[in-house]
């Protein structure tokens, strides 16, 4: 069974075919977190874009991300059921990564990851 290409894949392929450099970056939330707008993902994506293209980042974006992270933490702390389920979800995620790696799904090399998450004289941490 062949998967249909996503619009992101089609755009990046067509751009490459036309000689245009293209890059697709995806941020995602754990399935147990439902938000109208992912401020944390937005802030991390802006960090990468800033490193690659010197796109400015507003302090307001980081403030919103920190507030959202705090709110998520408070909600998780207030739900014993989710707190008990988290280790199982994390284990399932790790198993999925190991399976993908065993099947040969490409993963980012550690050198590439280091390049993306560090800037000369500035370490921004990992997502």
Secondary structure, 3 states (H helix, E strand, C coil): CCCCCCHHHHHHHHHHHCCCCCCCCCCCCCCCCCCCCCHHHHHHHHHHHHHHHCCCCCHHHHHHHHHHHHHHHHHHHCCHHHHHHHHHHHHHHHHHHHHHHHCCCCCCCHHHHHHHHEECCEECCCC
